[in-house]
Amino acid sequence: MVIQDLRIAFDGLALDGTLALPQHPLGLVVFAHGSGSSRRSPRNWHVAHALHGRGIATLLFDLLTAEEAEIDAHDATLRFDVQMLGERLLEATDSIVATGESRGLPLGYFGGSTGAAAALHAAARRPGRIAAIVARGGRPDLAGAALSTVTAPTLLIVGGHDTAVLAANREAARLLPAARLEVIPDATHLFPEPGALDEVARLAGAWFAEHFLAARHHGAPSQVGAAS
């Protein structure tokens, strides 16, 4: 396993990230963290470690700069700017591909909470380029009209006791062209219950493995195209 810190620079900004590359990776999953979190999210790292065990590479990075994160901690506005976060996710995706770090691998997105909306927004801008998406306790309702244009197979994972988010995901599953909803009984929004996050990781790993293998079989795109 090769782990490297990197900096994603664009439009005068610099976002810090961590890339983990197993030997002969099956694909690459780019993580979009949720409200008030960062690339150090323990929940996302828990899932990332499980993906590494399946031979899947991961990129975890900060959607906000340090200065923006400080502002957001006070007014909680930037975390809900899904269009901006989605554009930054695209910049990170394009950057990792342009540097050759993805090695032509199938690409996937894993989004938690508001990060799931950013992932769906980004995937809608790259039709046919993203092989799979997983949303953990996501807010797909914040992605708006982008939902109906997301072509990537999307797995929505929600806790059974996360009632408002579960309702939003049920509606999203109806609108997304290729979605499956998985409900983890007795789990709440952050999946702190014993075994709940392990089940999230298991479901996510199986989903990415299945669709990355399918993308390889059909010929995964070697690079992400320019912004449409």
C-alpha positions in Angstrom: 0.0 0.0 0.0 1.4 3.4 -1.0 0.0 6.4 1.0 0.8 9.9 -0.1 -0.3 13.3 1.0 -1.1 15.7 -1.9 -2.4 19.1 -2.6 -5.1 19.8 -5.1 -4.6 23.3 -6.5 -7.1 25.2 -8.8 -8.4 28.8 -9.1 -6.0 30.1 -6.5 -7.1 27.5 -3.9 -5.2 24.5 -2.4 -7.1 21.6 -0.9 -5.2 18.9 1.1 -5.8 15.2 0.5 -4.5 11.7 1.1 -4.3 9.1 -1.6 -4.0 5.4 -0.8 -3.0 3.0 -3.6 -3.0 -0.7 -3.0 -1.0 -2.9 -5.4 -2.9 -3.5 -8.6 -6.0 -1.5 -7.5 -9.4 -2.5 -8.8 -10.6 1.1 -8.9 -10.4 4.5 -7.2 -13.0 5.9 -4.8 -13.0 9.7 -4.2 -14.6 10.6 -0.9 -16.8 13.7 -0.3 -17.1 14.3 3.5 -20.2 15.7 5.1 -21.3 18.7 7.1 -18.6 20.1 9.4 -16.2 17.3 8.7 -12.9 17.0 6.8 -10.6 14.5 5.1 -9.8 13.2 8.6 -13.4 12.0 9.1 -13.1 8.7 11.2 -16.3 7.3 9.6 -14.9 7.8 6.1 -11.5 6.4 7.1 -13.3 3.4 8.5 -14.9 2.7 5.1 -11.7 3.6 3.3 -9.7 0.9 5.2 -12.4 -1.6 4.3 -12.1 -0.7 0.6 -8.3 -1.1 0.8 -8.9 -4.6 2.0 -10.8 -5.2 -1.3 -7.9 -3.7 -3.3 -9.6 -0.4 -4.0 -7.7 2.9 -3.9 -9.1 5.9 -2.1 -8.7 9.7 -2.2 -9.9 11.6 0.9 -9.5 15.4 0.7 -10.8 18.6 2.2 -13.7 20.2 0.4 -13.0 23.5 2.2 -9.8 25.4 2.8 -8.7 25.9 6.4 -10.0 29.5 6.3 -13.3 28.4 4.8 -13.7 25.6 7.4 -13.3 28.2 10.2 -16.0 30.4 8.6 -18.3 27.4 8.1 -17.8 26.4 11.7 -19.5 29.7 12.7 -22.3 30.1 10.2 -22.7 26.6 8.6 -23.4 28.0 5.2 -20.6 26.6 3.0 -21.4 23.0 3.9 -24.7 23.4 2.2 -23.4 25.0 -1.0 -23.8 21.8 -3.0 -22.9 23.3 -6.3 -19.6 24.7 -5.1 -18.7 21.4 -3.3 -19.6 19.4 -6.3 -17.4 21.6 -8.5 -14.5 21.0 -6.1 -15.1 17.3 -6.2 -14.8 17.5 -10.0 -11.6 19.5 -9.7 -10.2 16.9 -7.4 -11.2 14.1 -9.7 -9.8 15.8 -12.8 -6.6 16.6 -10.9 -5.9 13.0 -9.8 -6.5 11.8 -13.3 -4.4 14.5 -14.9 -1.4 13.6 -12.7 -1.7 9.9 -13.8 -2.3 8.8 -10.2 -5.6 7.0 -11.1 -3.7 4.9 -13.7 -6.8 4.7 -15.9 -8.9 3.1 -13.1 -12.6 3.0 -12.9 -13.8 5.9 -10.7 -16.3 6.0 -7.9 -17.7 8.5 -5.4 -18.4 8.0 -1.7 -20.4 10.8 -0.1 -21.6 11.3 3.5 -24.4 13.6 4.5 -24.1 16.8 2.4 -21.1 15.3 0.6 -23.5 12.8 -1.0 -25.3 15.6 -2.6 -22.0 17.0 -3.9 -21.1 13.6 -5.3 -24.4 13.3 -7.1 -24.0 16.8 -8.5 -20.5 16.0 -9.7 -21.5 12.7 -11.2 -24.3 14.4 -13.2 -21.6 16.5 -14.8 -19.6 13.5 -15.8 -22.1 11.1 -17.4 -20.6 7.8 -18.2 -17.3 8.6 -16.4 -18.2 7.6 -12.8 -18.7 3.9 -12.4 -20.5 3.9 -9.1 -21.6 6.1 -6.2 -22.3 5.2 -2.5 -24.1 7.7 -0.2 -23.9 7.2 3.6 -26.7 8.9 5.5 -26.8 11.2 2.5 -28.8 14.3 1.7 -29.6 13.6 -2.0 -32.5 16.0 -1.8 -29.9 18.8 -1.8 -28.8 17.7 -5.3 -32.0 18.9 -6.8 -32.6 18.5 -10.5 -29.2 16.7 -10.9 -30.7 13.5 -9.5 -32.6 12.6 -12.6 -29.5 12.9 -14.8 -27.1 10.8 -12.7 -26.4 7.6 -14.7 -23.9 6.0 -12.4 -25.3 3.1 -10.3 -26.0 4.6 -6.9 -26.3 2.8 -3.5 -28.1 4.8 -0.8 -27.3 3.6 2.7 -29.5 5.0 5.5 -30.1 4.1 9.2 -33.5 2.8 10.0 -33.9 5.4 12.8 -32.7 8.3 10.7 -36.3 9.0 9.7 -36.1 12.4 7.9 -33.0 11.3 5.9 -34.6 8.0 5.2 -37.7 9.7 3.7 -35.4 11.9 1.5 -33.5 8.8 0.3 -36.6 6.9 -0.5 -37.7 9.8 -2.8 -34.2 10.0 -4.3 -34.3 6.3 -5.1 -37.4 6.9 -7.0 -35.8 9.8 -9.0 -32.4 8.3 -9.7 -32.2 6.2 -12.9 -30.1 3.5 -11.3 -30.4 3.3 -7.5 -30.7 0.9 -4.7 -31.7 1.7 -1.1 -30.2 -0.2 1.8 -31.6 0.4 5.3 -29.6 -0.6 8.3 -32.1 -1.4 11.1 -31.8 0.5 14.4 -29.0 2.7 13.1 -29.0 6.5 13.4 -27.5 9.2 11.2 -23.8 8.7 12.0 -24.1 4.9 12.4 -22.5 4.8 15.9 -24.3 1.6 16.9 -22.2 -1.5 17.2 -21.6 -3.1 13.8 -23.5 -0.4 11.9 -20.5 1.3 10.3 -19.0 -2.1 9.5 -22.2 -2.9 7.6 -21.9 0.4 5.7 -18.3 -0.6 4.8 -19.3 -4.1 3.7 -22.2 -2.8 1.5 -20.0 -0.1 0.0 -17.1 -2.4 -0.7 -19.4 -4.9 -2.5 -21.1 -2.2 -4.5 -17.8 -0.7 -5.7 -16.2 -4.0 -6.4 -19.2 -5.2 -8.5 -19.4 -2.0 -10.6 -15.6 -1.5 -11.0 -15.3 -5.1 -12.4 -18.2 -4.3 -14.7 -16.5 -1.1 -15.9 -13.3 -3.0 -16.5 -15.1 -5.6 -18.5 -16.8 -2.9 -20.7 -13.7 -0.7 -20.8 -13.4 2.1 -18.2 -12.6 5.6 -19.4 -9.0 6.4 -18.9 -9.6 10.0 -18.1 -12.3 12.4 -16.9 -13.4 14.8 -19.6 -13.3 18.5 -19.4 -16.2 20.3 -17.7 -19.3 20.1 -19.7 
